Amino acid sequence: MLKHLIYLFGILIIQSGFTSLRTEDESLDSVILKMMEETQNLSKLTFQIKNCERIGSEMKCGKQQVSLLTKPFKCHINMLYPDKGNQIIYNEEVSKKATYIPKGFPYINVELSPLGSQMRKNNHHSIYELGFVFFTQLINHYYLKHESSFTFRKTITEKKIEYQISSTLKGFKYVKHVVLKGETVRTIAKKKFVSEYLILEKNKELSSYQVGDTILIPNQYYQKLNVVVEGENYTPKFIEVYDDKGLLEKYEFSELNINPVFTEQTFKE
């Protein structure tokens, strides 16, 4: 079993290379290990992402072109739809705030906190979750805890390998949590491996959280999870998450370019 090797948190720089066609048998253990290694080794990449997230009772969808450097953290997001042409640039070496650049009115660049309410409005995740590490860590965590809930299938079409990973967990519910000193919604969600957005949605009547407050948090991130992993580079190309109400969020990745050439202008206004 490889599972004891893959409980990782943070970004590891591990060099590895896997060919697109393999003849040896591959287990879910080995695929998750390789996915962890490969995605956490991606320090420079560009990709397109189509996202659909449930906000209230409505699914809101968009598509973005992303340039991402993980260390030091920098990103350039170009909106493809909606709000085509609007951009977000963040460079932690320059500022702790992101620059929102609208294509149209009000024609003024705005400096925003990446974790502030304006940047997070109608978004399940912050810019810090861009890329693949967040979800590969999530998959790994739940696989270690609930191995029997996972199913795994390898498919080969047109000489292309993909791995389909699914997990169904029973008993999705909200439980009480007493806020401890130093905790925020974000740190609670990261510690418990649950959705930060769902915590905020469930406790939206609270404007702030104080030590000793009792809030409701989901007891798990998902009720059902579907993932398709590229066999060539072990990156997720499709992620679909369901909670007790149905589809919560869906992400489709395409046009992945690993180790592109970035210039000084890539992460400048």
TORMI-570650 format. One line per 2 residues: their letters; for each residue x, y, z of C-alpha. Coordinates in steps of 0.5 Angstrom, whole numbers. Layout:
<atoms>
a	X:Y:Z ~ ...
</atoms>
This chain:
<atoms>
ml	0:0:0 ~ 2:7:-2
kh	-3:11:2 ~ 2:12:8
li	7:16:3 ~ 2:21:1
yl	-1:25:7 ~ 2:31:4
fg	0:39:6 ~ 4:45:2
il	8:45:-4 ~ 13:40:-5
ii	18:40:-11 ~ 19:33:-13
qs	22:31:-20 ~ 18:26:-23
gf	16:24:-31 ~ 11:19:-33
ts	10:17:-40 ~ 3:18:-43
lr	2:10:-44 ~ 4:5:-39
te	3:-2:-39 ~ 4:-4:-32
de	-3:-5:-27 ~ -4:2:-24
sl	-8:2:-17 ~ -12:8:-14
ds	-6:8:-9 ~ -1:10:-14
vi	-5:14:-19 ~ -7:19:-12
lk	1:19:-11 ~ 3:21:-18
mm	-3:26:-18 ~ 0:29:-11
ee	7:29:-14 ~ 6:32:-20
tq	1:37:-19 ~ 5:40:-13
nl	11:40:-17 ~ 8:45:-22
sk	11:51:-20 ~ 9:55:-27
lt	3:54:-31 ~ -2:57:-36
fq	-9:54:-37 ~ -16:55:-38
ik	-22:54:-33 ~ -29:53:-33
nc	-32:54:-27 ~ -40:53:-24
er	-41:54:-17 ~ -48:54:-13
ig	-49:61:-10 ~ -55:61:-6
se	-60:57:-11 ~ -57:59:-17
mk	-51:56:-21 ~ -46:62:-23
cg	-41:60:-29 ~ -35:63:-32
kq	-29:62:-36 ~ -22:65:-35
qv	-15:64:-38 ~ -10:64:-32
sl	-2:65:-31 ~ 0:62:-25
lt	7:62:-21 ~ 7:58:-14
kp	13:61:-11 ~ 13:67:-10
fk	6:67:-11 ~ 3:71:-17
ch	-3:70:-22 ~ -6:74:-28
in	-13:72:-29 ~ -16:74:-36
ml	-24:74:-36 ~ -27:70:-42
yp	-34:70:-39 ~ -38:73:-36
dk	-34:80:-36 ~ -30:79:-42
gn	-23:83:-42 ~ -23:84:-34
qi	-17:82:-31 ~ -14:81:-24
iy	-7:81:-22 ~ -3:79:-16
ne	4:79:-14 ~ 6:78:-7
ev	13:81:-8 ~ 10:87:-10
sk	3:88:-6 ~ -1:84:-1
ka	-7:86:-5 ~ -10:84:-12
ty	-11:89:-17 ~ -18:89:-21
ip	-17:92:-28 ~ -24:93:-31
kg	-25:93:-39 ~ -30:98:-38
fp	-34:103:-33 ~ -31:105:-28
yi	-25:105:-32 ~ -21:105:-25
nv	-16:100:-23 ~ -18:97:-16
el	-14:95:-10 ~ -17:89:-7
sp	-15:84:-1 ~ -15:77:-4
lg	-19:74:2 ~ -24:80:3
sq	-31:80:1 ~ -31:84:-5
mr	-26:79:-8 ~ -30:73:-5
kn	-37:75:-7 ~ -40:70:-11
nh	-34:65:-11 ~ -33:59:-7
hs	-25:60:-7 ~ -20:65:-7
iy	-14:66:-12 ~ -10:62:-7
el	-13:56:-9 ~ -12:57:-16
gf	-9:51:-20 ~ -9:43:-17
vf	-6:43:-11 ~ -12:44:-7
ft	-17:39:-10 ~ -11:34:-10
ql	-10:35:-2 ~ -17:34:-1
in	-18:28:-5 ~ -12:25:-2
hy	-15:27:5 ~ -21:23:4
yl	-18:17:1 ~ -14:16:7
kh	-20:17:11 ~ -25:13:7
es	-22:9:2 ~ -28:4:2
sf	-32:10:-1 ~ -28:11:-7
tf	-28:7:-14 ~ -23:8:-20
rk	-23:6:-27 ~ -18:7:-32
ti	-20:9:-39 ~ -16:9:-46
te	-19:13:-52 ~ -15:15:-58
kk	-8:13:-55 ~ -10:17:-49
ie	-11:15:-42 ~ -15:18:-37
yq	-17:16:-29 ~ -24:17:-27
is	-24:17:-19 ~ -31:17:-15
st	-33:18:-8 ~ -40:18:-5
lk	-40:19:3 ~ -46:18:7
gf	-49:23:13 ~ -47:29:10
ky	-50:34:15 ~ -48:41:19
vk	-45:40:26 ~ -44:45:32
hv	-37:48:32 ~ -35:53:38
vl	-30:58:35 ~ -23:58:38
kg	-18:63:39 ~ -14:65:33
et	-19:61:29 ~ -23:64:22
vr	-28:61:18 ~ -22:60:13
ti	-17:56:18 ~ -23:52:21
ak	-25:50:13 ~ -18:48:12
kk	-17:44:19 ~ -23:40:18
fv	-23:40:10 ~ -29:42:9
se	-32:48:5 ~ -31:55:7
yl	-36:58:2 ~ -42:53:6
il	-39:55:13 ~ -41:62:11
ek	-47:61:7 ~ -50:57:13
nk	-48:62:18 ~ -49:69:14
el	-54:72:19 ~ -47:73:23
ss	-43:79:21 ~ -37:77:25
yq	-34:71:29 ~ -32:71:36
vg	-28:67:41 ~ -34:62:44
dt	-39:63:38 ~ -42:57:36
il	-43:56:29 ~ -45:51:24
ip	-40:47:19 ~ -41:41:15
nq	-38:35:17 ~ -35:33:11
yy	-33:37:4 ~ -38:33:0
qk	-43:28:-1 ~ -41:26:-8
ln	-34:27:-12 ~ -33:26:-19
vv	-26:27:-22 ~ -23:26:-28
ve	-15:25:-28 ~ -11:26:-34
ge	-6:20:-35 ~ 0:24:-39
ny	1:29:-33 ~ -3:27:-27
tp	-7:33:-27 ~ -15:33:-26
kf	-19:36:-32 ~ -25:35:-29
ie	-28:36:-22 ~ -35:35:-20
vy	-38:36:-12 ~ -44:35:-9
dd	-47:36:-2 ~ -54:35:1
kg	-57:40:-4 ~ -54:37:-10
ll	-49:40:-15 ~ -45:45:-11
ek	-39:46:-16 ~ -36:44:-22
ye	-29:45:-25 ~ -26:44:-32
fs	-19:45:-34 ~ -16:45:-41
el	-11:48:-45 ~ -6:47:-40
ni	1:49:-41 ~ 7:47:-36
np	13:51:-35 ~ 11:57:-40
vf	16:63:-41 ~ 13:69:-37
te	16:76:-38 ~ 16:81:-33
qt	10:84:-36 ~ 6:78:-34
fk	4:80:-27 ~ 4:87:-28
e	-1:92:-30
</atoms>
